[in-house]
């Protein structure tokens, strides 16, 4: 956040984002056409009424200059004016309703596109972007677009039509006074362009700062217990204070620069009004215009300068909307997983041996996380992957599930290169028990059923009993209807882990991935989880990532990784008898000499 600063942004970005945003209104163009027609009706009636009021003024003034007061003509003119204003109000209401519904349809489409995009983004995107900033683009920026568009489409079109209509009426009444009024147009345009150039970068900076602050808040909320445990509240407050000050500074700058436009436009309008009033009075004195005519012209002059001021004021909204649109479109245009045929989950069940053939991959180009990994796993076997932190254990299973694509080499499943298998079909073969437990807001039953949506109560109960979940769930007052929130923090970590194991059991996938399922739990809970995972592994090909070597002694194959390479592979006994890296790692855990391994 400390590197955030306003940069000069090409005007093409503003216009490209604006054009793309308006293009999203295509599905509701019918409503927008009717809304524009209603706006035209509103403008036409509004610019007609002042002319009739001017005629009514002449009727009232007529006796003063020696004429006859025509009461019936005055009443007729006033009745027509009243009907015009009633009709204008009706048109305005229709325009507002249709515009609001069209904007909400657009925003619904935009939110849906963002949600769909998040599913197609590769895992690397979420490593490069903070979660809070991604959330801010999907929520704050989309909401800003919604509010801004509703205001712009309601007022901008109306302002332009009123501008054109009042100009036409001014030219009809007095071309001389109209020419005087038009002097303000180039001045207003020049002021608007200058302010736009200044404010555009500040609005982009404002929404970038909003995303950065949102990201920090998300981190603080997620880690509030750790923050308190280490007494880092003051440090967090300092970081938040800097981000908050940065956002306040950029927002104030954007508002100040764009806010200066409205007073300038009012000042120009007032000068225009004075000029029209003076010259108009001279015209009346010379008999070139009637009092009603000058009254009508002054009203039209106000109707002409008011939209100019509104358009200038809406520049603030336009800049803010375009800045948010750029951020949302940048998310929608981010590189995604290559398009594939979208097969239904479970449509293609893979079976057979799994082979890694000289696989190399790096999260950062030129810095491999795994190098030349080669091994084979037969159907039904359990393969354990061990090694120090950062050795590449999790990377291996991430490549197997195609969260990332290998830089070289290939992975086959039953002789089929997984790169040729649609992701839905490939991942439908895997059941996952992650190290970082994820439970969503809902009941325990809902969280288990997530593994197989639509499963019956009997199937859910069977999965829970098989994985040792049932015994502690029944002890809860609400049983399987117990509501979980905040990632299930009302339960112990071991209980939350057992629920994820029950979820994988219910899914019934052919390949199981256990990512350090027993980490950070006590010995008794470890035994329970081990019994549950042993039951889960029966009849399945299993990949087990573990730091505790006591949990993988019965594995059919143990891969020992060091700095991205498989340095040893074999069974527990064969590796121990070899006296190599695995032996040192094993002895370090059970004899307390961890330093010798590293």
N, C-alpha and C positions, 0 to 999 in steps of 0.2 A: 504493500500500500504506500510505502514511503516513496516509491518511485513514480507514483501517479502524477501526471501533469497534463495541462491542456496542450494539445498539439494542433497544428494547422491541418484541417481536414479538407480534402478536395470537395468542391461544391457538387461534383458528379456523384459522390456518395449520397448526399442529401436527396438529389433528384432521383437517383436509382432506387433508393429505399422507398421514397414517396410513390414513385410510379408502380413499384412492385406491390406496395400496400394497397393502392387503389385497384390494382388488377385483381386482388382477392375479392373484390365486390362483384365480380362477374356472375357468380351463382345467384346473386340477389339483384341483378340489374333491372328486373321488372319492377321491384319495389322502389328502387332508386329512380327509375324513370318517372313513376307516379309521384314520388316525393319531389323531384325537380319540377314537374308540372304544377304541383301544388304550390311550390315556392314561387314559380312564375306568376300564378294566380294571385298569391299574396302580394308580390311586388307590384303587379299591375294595378290592383285595387288601391294599394297604399300610395302610389304615385299619382293616381287619378283624383283621390280625395282632396289634396291641397289645392288643385286647380279649381274644383267646385267650391271649396271654401273661399277662394279668392273671388269667384263670381258672386258668392253670397255676400261678401264684404262690399262689393260694388253695388249690390242691390240696397244694402243698408245705407251706404254713403250717397246714393243717387239723390235723395231729397235735399241733402246739404248743398249740392251744386246745381239745384234748380230742377231736378227731375221729379219723378213720381215714385213713391214707395210701393213696390209690388209685393204685398204680403204673401200671396199664394205662390209666387215664384220663389221667394225666400224659403217658405215651408217645404216646397218640392225639392229645392237644392239640399236643404238640411236633411230631409228624409233619405235622399239618395246617398248622401255622405254617411249617414248612420248605417244604411244597408251595406255600403262598401266596407266599412270597418268591421261589421259583423261577419261579412264574407271573408275578409282578410284574416280574422281570428280563426274561422273554420279551416281555411287553407293552412294556416300556421300549425294548427293542431294536427291535421292530417300529415303534414310534412314531418313534424316532430315524432309522431308515432312510427311512421314508416322508416325514417332514418334510424331511430333507436333500434328497431327490430333488425334492420339490415346490418348495423354495426355489430350487434350481438351475434348475429349469424357469422359474420366475418371473424369475430374473436373466438367463437366456438370452433370454427375451422382452424384458426391459428393455434389454439390450445391443443386441438387434436393432432395437428401436424407436429407440434413440439413433443407431445407425449409419444407419438409413433417414432419420431426421430431418436428419442432417448433409447429406444429398444434396438435401434440399428447402429448406434455409435459403438465403436470398439472400446475395449477396456482402457486402451492408452489415452483416450480422450479425457476420461475421468481422472487420470493421473496427471495430465497436463493442466486441467482446469479444476479449481476448487469446487466442492459440492455446493457451497453457499452461493457462488457466482452463477452456477448453472441453475440453481433454484430461483435466484433473483431474476434471471432472464425468463424463466418459465412462469413466474408469478408477477413480480413488480413491473417488469417491462411490458408484459402483455396487458396488465391492468392499466398501465399508463397509456398504451395504444388505444385501449377501449374508451377511456375517458376523453382522450384527446380527439379521436376520430368523431365521437358523438358530438363534441362541441364544434369541430371544424366543419363537418358536413351539414350541421344545422345552421351555422352562422355564416360560413364562408360563401356558400352558394347564394344565400339570401343577400349578403353584403354586395356581392358582385352584381346581382340583378337590380338591387336598389340603386347602385351606383350608375348603371347603364340607363335605367328608367328615369331617374331624376335628371341625368344629363340631357336626355332627349327632351324632357319637358322644359328644362331651362333654355335649350336652344330654340324651342318653339315660342316661349314667352319673350325672350330677349337675347339675341345672339351676342350683343355687346357685353351684357352682364355675364353670360355664359363663358365668354372668352376670358373675362377677369377671373371667374371661378376656376377655370382650367389651369391658370398659372400655378395653382397649388399642387397639381398632379405631379409634374416632374420633380418638384421640390420634395414632395412626400415620398416619391419613388426612390430618389437618391438617398434620403435619410433611412428608408427601410432597408435598402441594399447594404449600406454601411453598417447598420446595426446587425443585420443578418450575418455578415461575415465575422463580426466580433462574437456573437452569441453562440454560433454553431458549435465551435470547439468546446465552449464551456458546458453546454448541455451534454455533449458526449462524455466529458470528464465527470459531470455530475452523476450520470447513470453508471459509469464505471466505478466510481467511488461508492455508490449505493451497493453494487454487487460485491465489492471487496468487503465492505462493512458487514453485509449479510453473511458472507463466508466466515468472517471472524466470529460473529454471534453464534452461527451454527456450531462452530468448533467449541466455543465456550460452553454452550448448553450441553453438548455431547460429553464434554470432559469436566463437568462441574465438580464431580467428586474428587477427581485427581487434582484439580486446581486447589480445592479446599485442603486436601490432604497435604499438599506441599506448600500451603500458605502463599500461593501465588496470586491472591486476589488483587493486590496492588499492581502487580505487573500486568495482569489482564485488564484492569481498569485503565492503566496507562495506554495499552495498545488500543483499547476501545476508544479512549479519549482522543487519541491521535486520529483514528479513523473517523470518529464523529466530527471532530474539528475539521478534518479534510473535507468531509461531505458538506458540512455547513458552509465552509469557505467556497467550495466549487458551486454549491447551490446559490449562495448569495451573489457570487460573481455572475452566474448565468441570469439570475433574476434582475440584478442591477443593470446589466448591459441591455437586456431585452426590455426591462421595465422603463428604461429611459425613453423608449420609443413612443409610448402613449402620451406623455406630457408634450413631447415635441410635436406629435400629430395634432394635439389639441391646440397648441400654440399656433400652428400653421392654419388650422381651421378658423381660429378666432381672427387672425389677420385677414383671411379671406372674407369672413363675415363683415368685418369693418369696411373693407373695400367695396363689397357689394352694397352695403347699406348706404354708404356715402354716394356712390354713383347712382344707385337706384333712386335716392331722394332727389338728386338733380334731374333725373329722367322724369319723375313725377312733376317736379316744379316746371319743367319745360313742356309738359303735356304729352310727352312721348309714351308714358305708361299711366295706368290707373293705379289707385291705391290698392285695389284688390289684386292687380297684377304684381305689384312689388311685394305685397304680402305673400302671394303664392310663390314668387321667386325665392324669397328669403326662406320659406319653408323647404322648397326644393334644394336650396343651397345647403341647408342643414342636413337634409336627406342625402346630399351628395358628399359632404365632408364627414358625416358620421360613419358611413361604410369605410371611408379611407382610414379613419381612426381605428375602426374595428379590425380591418385587415392588418393594420400595423400591430394592434394588440394581439391578434391571433398568431402573429409571427412567433411569439413566445411558445405557444402551444405547438405550432408546426415544428419548431426546432427540437422541442422535447420529444415529440412523437417520432420524428425521424431518427433521433439518437437511439431511442428504445427499439425502433424497427431495425436499425442496423445491427444491434446486439442480438435480437431474436433471429434475424436472417443469417447472421454469422453462425449461430447455433444450427440452424436448419441446413446451412451449406457446408457444415463441417464434414470432413471425409468420414465415410462410414464403411461398415463391413461390405465387401463386394456383393452386389445383388445376386441372389440365387433363387432357384425355384423353391417356392414356399410350400414344402411338403407338410402335411398334417403330422402332429406329434404322434409317433408310434407307427407311422405308415411304413417305414423301412427299419426293421429290427436287424441289427448287425450281430453277428456271432463269429466265433473263431478266435484265433490268437491275435494278440496286439503286438505290433513290431515297431520299434523306433529304429530308424536306419540313418545313422550318422547325422543326427539332428543338431543344428546350431541355431541359436536365437539370442538376440540382444534387445533389451528395452530401449537402449540408446544405440544408434548406429555406430558400429565399430567397436563396441564394448560388449562382447558376448556374455550373457547370463548363464547359458549352457553351451557346451562345445562338444561336438562329436559324440552325442549320446546315442548308444546302441544297446538294445536289449530286447528280449522277447518274453511275452507272458502268455501261457497256455490258458484255455478256457477253464474257469473254476479255480485258478490259482490265486493265492494272495501274495502280492508283491509289496514289500515295505521299502520306503525310501528314507534313508537316514543321512545325517551329516550336520555340520555346524550351521548356524544361522547365516543365510545368504549363500548357501552352497548350491542352490538351484532346485530344491525339492519341490516347492510349490509351482515353480515355472514349468516343470515337467507335466504336471496334471493340467495346468492352464493350457499348455499346448495340445494335450490330448483332447480337451473339450473345445479347442479352437477359440479360446478367448484371445489368442494371439496366433499368428501364422509363422512357421519356421522361416528363418532366413535361408537355410539350405537343409538338405536331407528331406526325408518324408516319414509319415506315420501311417501305418496301415492297420485296418481292423478287419479281420477275416479276409485278408488279401486285397481289400478295397482301400485305396488312398483316401483318407478322411477329407482331404481338400476337395474331393469331388462330391462329397455327400452334403446335401442341404443341412444347414445348422439345426433346424427343428428336428430332422430325422436323426442326426448324429447325437444331439443332446438328449433325445428321448431314451437313449440307451443307458444313461448315467443317473445314479442316485448319489447325492452329495450330502455329506455331513461336514459343514465347514467348521473351522476353528473359531471364527467369530460368529457366535450364535445370532441368527436373525429370526425374531418372532414379531409378527405384526399385531396391530390392535384388533382384538377379536377374542373369541373364546379359545380354550385349549383344543376343543373339538375342531374349530375352524383351522387352527394352525396345523393340526395333524392331517386334516383333510386336504390341505394344500398340496400334498404329495400326489393325491388322486382326486380331483374335484368330482363330486357326485358319488363318492363311496358311501356305502350304507353304514349304519351305526354298528352293525355286527362286524364289518370289515375294519372299521376304525378301532373298535374294542379289541379285535384280535391283534392288530398291529401294536396297540398300546400294551397288551398283556405280554406279547412276545419280546418287547424291548424294555420291560420293567418300569413302564410309565404308570400303569393302571394302579399299582399299590399306593403311590403317593397322591395321585389325582383323586382317588376315592376318599382320601382323608380330608380333602378340601371341602368347605361348606357347600359350594356350588358344583363340585365335581367337574365334569367335562364342560360345564357351562360357565366355569370361572373365566371372567373377563381379564385379559392381559393388556397392559398398556406400557408405554415406555420400554419397549423391547422385552417385556415380561420380567421387569426387575423386582416384582413381588415374589418371584421364585428364586431359588438358589441357582448358581451357574450350572451345577450338575443336573438339576431338574430341567432347566432350559435345554441343555444339551441332549438329554434323554428324549425330549419332545421332538427335537430335530431328527433323532435316530428313528423314532416311531414314524415320522413323516417319510423318511427314506424307505422304511420297511413297507409302508402302505403303497408307495410308488411302485415297488416291485421291479425296479430296473435291473438289467442284466449285469451291469458293471457298477461297482460301488467305490466311491472315493471318500476316504476318511482323512480329514486334514487336521492332525493333532487333536483328536476329539477328547483326549484326556488331559490336555494342558490346563494348568491352573486350577486343579481340583484336588480335594483331599484324597487320602489313600482309600477310604471306604467308598467314596463316590467313584474313584477310578475303577474299583472292582466292579461296581454296578454297571458303569459304562462299558467296561471290557466284556462283561457277560452279555450285555445288550448288543454290542458290535459283533461278538462271536456268533450270536444268533443271526444277526443281519447278514454276515458274510457267507452263511451256508448256501451253497449252490450258486454263488456269484463269483465273478472275477473281481478281485478287490485290490485297490491301491491304498496303502496306509502310509501316511506321513507321520512320523513320530520322533520326538526327542527322547522319550523314555524307552530305552531299548528293551526293558522287561516286558513291554506290551507286544513285541513283534518276534519273540523267540520261535513261535510256531509258523512263521511265514514261509511259504514255499520258495520265495526268492527275495533276497535283500540286496538292494542297490545302495552302495556307499558312495556318496557324492562329496567332492571337495573342489571348491572354486569352479563350479560349473561342469565338472567332468565326473563320469562314473569311474572311480578308481578301483573299486572292487565290487564283485557280485557273486552271490552264492547263498547257501543256507546259513543259519546261525552257527551250527557246529563247524561247518567247513571254513567259515570266515574266522572263527575263533582259533581253529587249529592252524590257520595260515599265519597268525602272528603279525598281521599288517595293521592298516589304519583302523579297521573295525575293532580289532582287539584293543588297541589303545583307547578308542572311543568308549568301548564297553568297560574297560578297567577304570577309566576316568570317572564314569558314573557311579560305579560301585565301590571305588576305593578313594574317591575324592581328589584325583589328580587331574582336574579339568584343564589346567594350563598346558599340560604336555601335549594335548590333542591339538591345540590351537597354535 
